[in-house]
Amino acid sequence: MLDLDAATLEAVGFEAQSLGRALVERLDATGINIVQNNGIDANQHYPHYHMHVVPRYPGSDPTKIYSETDFERISIAEQRALAARIYRAVV
């Protein structure tokens, strides 16, 4: 994040907003966490930029953000079906 130009940061922000709105309006999320780690002491393991947009639902634990160990595993077929639902919600 510290090395990105303003236009890229702005574009990522707009995309995160678009995805967040789709998750709330079309997939019934009741909240959103948006997280970005920057630097090894912030739990960034490889120097690159990405942002987590995590939908929240009633009863979800807001301290569980993005670690795969925080969530129940689902099959690849379920992952693909969920990805397709998210894709359709955003386009």
Secondary structure, DSSP 8 states (H G I E B T S, - for coil): -TTS-HHHHHHHHHHHHHHHHHHHHHH--SEEEEE---SGGGT--SS----EEEEE-TT--TT--S-GGGS----HHHHHHHHHHHHHHH-
